Amino acid sequence: MRFMRRLLGHPRTGFVVLGLGVLWLAFVPLLRWYVVPRVELTPIAVNTTTVSSGPGTYFDSTTLTTKGPVTMTATSHVISDSAEGEETGYAVWNISTTVDTPETLRRHDPRASLGWTLQRWVGDRRTDLPVHCCGESPVFTGNVYLKFPFGVTKGSYDYWNSAAGKAFPIHFTGIETIEGHQFYRFDGTVPPTRIGTRQIPGRLLGEPNVPGLVTAQQYYSDADTEILVDPMSGIPVGGTQHPLTTFRLPGSTTDRLTVLSATFTTQPASERALLAQIDSTDRQLRLIQDVLPVNALRLGGTQLLLGVALLVRTARRARKDPS
């Protein structure tokens, strides 16, 4: 105690404490304008697998019949091209997506699945907007796809739909809580969108009197796409989709043959893995956005006031004792 009284009574202590307070207060804008932008970056290295499942029907091209309802599974595997990402400074991710029936799922071979697509997404690590380089395929549009930007707003976004090959609006519709964590819910629809043309036997399109093959147009739609997103990191934790793929005759708005009709909801195991990733990311973001700035502000303000008080005390003593 005697040492502390001597230390606080030293004429230079006030300047030291005042200087420390100024340094802590200067640390706050440094965190906001320098550290935060270097932490709020989409990772270059990723390796995640998300599995969704639900009831559905599908057209079996082997038996030429519609089968179902059965439990169908959609699996999305995202793995980064870290070397390309380090070189360019962008997030370069390769995405493999399969749609399986119970039969094809047992084969553990994407080539045997009902549907298999490969994509290469390149995005800006700060904004998550698509960047058209580095072998991007297809050419992505919109402002969200695999991830939302940091600091998600309660508004609307243009969400890229891989099956349709276009971006469509999704809108904030509410907040949902999972294991004590609040997520923003976004909903949107994909109207019937033409995605290709194929030659189909006329009898499968309701034209038994037409011999041979008939030119048919393939359409994709989704009556309700629901996505749950962490508002801080922008990482989706899951959601539900209702894909519908059909064939129509040219110029018609009537579906003649349904290729796929299903409801895919993120499985609990994938949801838990994403929740763990979100918790880890949010802890880092809260540390630099809230915890460190608030404590630096409190400590700096306290030291600033204490430093001023010590200087005033030292000045009063100096007036009383001119020697």
Secondary structure, DSSP 4 states (H G I P E B T S, - for coil): -HHHHHHHHSTTHHHHHHHHHHHHHHHHHHIIIIIHHHHS---S--EEEEEEEEEEEEEETTTTEEEEEEEEEEEEEEEE-HHHHHHHSSEEEEEEEEEE-HHHHTTT-GGGSSEEEEEEEEE-TTT--B---TT-BS---SSBSSSPPSS--SSEEEEEETTTTEEEEEEEEEEEEETTEEEEEEEEEEEEEEEEEEEEEGGGGT-TTS-SEEEEEEEEEEEEEEEEE-TTT--EEEEEE-EEEEEE-TT--S--EEEEEE-EEE-HHHHHHHHHHHHHHHHHHHIIIIIHHHHHHHHHHHHHHHHHHHHHHHHHHHHH---
